[in-house]
Amino acid sequence: HFRNVSSTLPIFTETFLDDGYMDMYRIVRLLVELQYAGTVTLDHTPVFDKRVEGHMSATAYAIGYIRALHNAARSVRGE
């Protein structure tokens, strides 16, 4: 599961991928460098606006962000 959080255990809050303490680009870059061919699954994502039902916009944002990280890491590698 691919997610970012506000701090280390035992107390943390799940954050948007670009808002936590982990460098998510570095993680994706390592996966690309290691030629990882498995699945990266989006984990929990905060809600953009609690007045709107569902998590579709936050999920779409996170999936787009993961794809952008992957594309950037692949371009650095020359793919």
Legacy VTK file of the C-alpha trace (Angstrom):
# vtk DataFile Version 3.0
C-alpha trace
ASCII
DATASET POLYDATA
POINTS 79 float
0.000 0.000 0.000
1.325 3.371 -1.066
0.542 6.186 1.355
2.159 9.023 3.218
1.726 9.969 6.860
2.435 12.949 9.080
5.013 11.247 11.327
6.356 7.909 12.484
4.546 5.409 14.686
2.855 5.262 17.119
0.907 8.457 16.373
0.367 9.616 12.805
-2.243 10.982 10.463
-2.641 9.770 6.911
-1.896 12.621 4.532
-1.994 13.291 0.823
0.976 11.745 -0.954
2.660 15.127 -1.389
2.060 16.286 2.182
3.644 13.753 4.550
7.124 13.287 5.930
8.197 10.616 3.407
9.767 11.516 0.064
7.385 9.608 -2.190
9.374 10.417 -5.325
12.445 8.814 -3.771
10.443 5.664 -3.047
9.132 5.444 -6.605
12.589 6.197 -8.010
13.994 3.268 -6.013
11.246 0.979 -7.292
12.103 1.985 -10.861
15.856 1.590 -10.267
15.286 -1.878 -8.813
13.047 -2.701 -11.802
10.173 -3.612 -9.499
7.460 -5.141 -11.666
4.791 -5.708 -9.026
1.772 -3.692 -8.014
1.675 -0.380 -6.181
-1.738 0.067 -4.607
-3.116 3.358 -3.390
-3.926 3.191 0.300
-6.206 5.482 2.274
-6.471 9.034 1.018
-7.801 12.010 2.968
-10.965 13.652 1.669
-10.632 17.001 -0.115
-13.970 18.315 1.085
-16.067 16.512 3.687
-19.219 18.151 2.277
-18.850 16.086 -0.920
-19.833 12.424 -0.771
-17.285 9.807 -1.714
-13.558 9.949 -2.226
-13.468 10.032 -6.001
-11.699 13.382 -6.395
-9.083 12.554 -3.767
-8.567 9.100 -5.277
-8.204 10.560 -8.771
-5.679 13.091 -7.438
-3.646 10.347 -5.739
-3.628 8.068 -8.778
-2.550 10.960 -10.996
0.169 11.858 -8.503
1.493 8.279 -8.435
1.512 8.153 -12.240
3.400 11.459 -12.377
5.974 10.188 -9.871
6.420 7.023 -11.910
6.758 8.916 -15.190
9.305 11.299 -13.646
11.347 8.427 -12.199
11.293 6.574 -15.519
12.388 9.685 -17.442
15.380 10.156 -15.127
16.301 6.556 -15.832
16.034 7.272 -19.559
12.978 5.142 -20.289
LINES 1 80
79 0 1 2 3 4 5 6 7 8 9 10 11 12 13 14 15 16 17 18 19 20 21 22 23 24 25 26 27 28 29 30 31 32 33 34 35 36 37 38 39 40 41 42 43 44 45 46 47 48 49 50 51 52 53 54 55 56 57 58 59 60 61 62 63 64 65 66 67 68 69 70 71 72 73 74 75 76 77 78
